[in-house]
Amino acid sequence: MQTKRLGSSDLHITPIGIGAWAIGGGGWAFGWGPQDDDESIAAIHAALDRGINWIDTAAVYGLGHSEEVVARALKSRSPKPYVFTKCARIWNERGEIGKSLKADSIRREVDASLRRLQVDAIDLYQIHWPEPDEEIEEGWTTMAELKRVGKVRHIGVSNFNASQLRRAQAIAPITSLQPPYSLISPEIEESILPYAQANDIGVIVYSPMKSGLLSGTMTRERIAAFPEDDFRRRVPNFQEPLLSKNLQLAELLRSIGQRHGRTAGEMAIAWTLRHPAVTAAIVGMRSASQVDGVIGAADFRLSPEELTEIEAFRSARA
């Protein structure tokens, strides 16, 4: 599988990486419902066996559980993939999630992530959200210090806008940006992707299938049966009037994919990878079988005619 350099770093990553949000399991504010840890580990192993060389997680996913599952999955693997995680979301003993970019908080968080992941240094450490906004400078200064002392190898940000990127850049270089990006949510094309491209900031996009909506396997019946603790039950794109439009788009992607023996999800991921500013895409995988439905996106390219077909469909339903 081909790799691409992430920003100005020495990390060369595959076009898709393993997203570990859902494997954090249920029982927390942004969970995806119950998840079997053994299935999660099998999914990670299957993806690594197919050539993927990085995993993206976060401390808050499952309130630490996702990082622990990643550590279990990688314990017997050699060579090990790059491991990316995030800070700036904290929680208390009741599982209530808070926001902090204070120096002391980030230092505590990185030490906790190092313990859970069972690694000596984190390959890419990212600020999960730029909140509170007034603490960005303190948070990014602390991230640069963590890199200087060797606890992390590279530092990046997630969900920052162009103005916030400029503020961080004034303190220390940004290796990467992690924004949401999909056919349903293309907003970063306006100012954020051009800024990243102009400043040699790598971009690893998340939710390229919009939390499974564009996977080709989502149905109204499946959505209606989501567990109560699946955050998607509360998301407008999974409800009418947006749901019908989104499922129609997924059907178009399924039709295009059939021409190539590929899935709708692979078409959705490939659409994000077509943008020259995008280095790679994070793809959630909850079982080994799901790997088969997404892995083809790593080396597939939509034709100009297919891109035009997709754009015409979107414009007609805007």
Secondary structure, 3 states (H helix, E strand, C coil): CCCEECCCCCCEECCEEEECCHHHCCCCCCCECCCCHHHHHHHHHHHHHCCCCEEECCCCCCCCHHHHHHHHHHCCCCCCCEEEEEECEEECCCCCEEECCCHHHHHHHHHHHHHHHCCCCECEEEECCCCCHHHHHHHHHHHHHHHHHCCECCEEEECCCHHHHHHHHCCCCCCEEECECCCCCCHHHCCHHHHHHHCCCEEEEECCCCCCCCCCCCCHHHHHCCCCCEHHHHCHHHCCCHHHHHHHHHHHHHHHHHCCCCCHHHHHHHHHHCCCCCCEEEEECCCHHHHHCCHHHHHCCCCHHHHHHHHHHHHHCC
